[in-house]
Amino acid sequence: MDITAFIQKFEAEFEDIAPGSITPSTKIREIEGWGSMHALIVVALADTEYDVTIMGEELKKVDTIQDLFNLIVSKRTSGK
């Protein structure tokens, strides 16, 4: 898994995010229209695509797309 593929999957989950508009340094909470529904979609994406469970408290600590990617990778590596 690489960050580029992750970003493409992330963008595909949201109708209101233009493909190519997200970068690793994009701050998640600054994405236009970001809200609790988006957070639930991210949790579902991590579960279905990467077999990783993200808890709400973990997601609250994530600032950027790179941080989210790193969290998912670390959980996949550790088997959690």
C-alpha positions as CSV (number, residue, x, y, z in Angstrom):
1,M,0.0,0.0,0.0
2,D,1.3,3.4,-0.9
3,I,0.1,6.9,-0.1
4,T,-1.0,7.7,-3.7
5,A,-3.3,4.6,-3.9
6,F,-4.6,5.5,-0.5
7,I,-5.5,9.0,-1.5
8,Q,-7.2,7.8,-4.6
9,K,-9.4,5.5,-2.5
10,F,-10.0,8.3,0.0
11,E,-11.1,10.7,-2.8
12,A,-13.3,8.0,-4.4
13,E,-15.3,7.7,-1.2
14,F,-16.5,11.3,-1.2
15,E,-18.7,12.8,-4.0
16,D,-17.7,16.3,-3.0
17,I,-14.0,15.9,-3.2
18,A,-12.5,16.4,-6.7
19,P,-10.0,13.8,-7.7
20,G,-6.4,15.0,-7.4
21,S,-7.3,17.7,-4.8
22,I,-6.0,15.8,-1.8
23,T,-2.3,15.6,-0.9
24,P,-0.6,13.9,2.0
25,S,-0.3,17.2,3.8
26,T,-4.1,18.0,3.4
27,K,-5.5,18.7,6.8
28,I,-8.5,16.4,7.2
29,R,-10.7,18.8,9.1
30,E,-10.1,21.5,6.5
31,I,-11.6,19.5,3.7
32,E,-14.7,21.4,2.6
33,G,-17.8,19.9,4.2
34,W,-15.9,17.7,6.6
35,G,-18.1,16.4,9.4
36,S,-19.1,13.3,11.4
37,M,-20.5,11.5,8.4
38,H,-17.1,11.8,6.6
39,A,-15.4,10.4,9.7
40,L,-17.7,7.4,9.7
41,I,-16.9,6.9,6.0
42,V,-13.1,6.9,6.8
43,V,-13.7,4.4,9.6
44,A,-15.6,2.2,7.1
45,L,-12.9,2.6,4.5
46,A,-10.2,1.5,6.9
47,D,-12.3,-1.5,7.8
48,T,-13.4,-2.7,4.4
49,E,-10.3,-1.8,2.3
50,Y,-7.5,-2.4,4.8
51,D,-9.1,-4.7,7.5
52,V,-8.2,-2.1,10.2
53,T,-10.4,-0.9,13.0
54,I,-10.0,2.8,13.8
55,M,-11.5,4.1,17.0
56,G,-13.0,7.5,17.3
57,E,-10.3,8.7,19.7
58,E,-7.6,7.6,17.2
59,L,-9.3,9.5,14.4
60,K,-9.5,12.6,16.6
61,K,-5.7,12.6,16.9
62,V,-5.2,12.5,13.1
63,D,-4.4,15.9,11.5
64,T,-3.4,15.2,7.9
65,I,-4.1,12.5,5.3
66,Q,-0.5,11.4,5.8
67,D,-1.3,10.9,9.6
68,L,-4.3,8.8,8.7
69,F,-2.3,6.7,6.2
70,N,0.4,6.2,8.9
71,L,-2.2,5.1,11.4
72,I,-3.7,2.5,9.0
73,V,-0.2,1.2,8.0
74,S,0.9,0.9,11.6
75,K,-2.3,-1.0,12.6
76,R,-1.9,-3.3,9.6
77,T,1.7,-3.9,10.5
78,S,0.9,-4.6,14.2
79,G,-2.1,-6.8,13.3
80,K,-4.5,-4.7,15.4
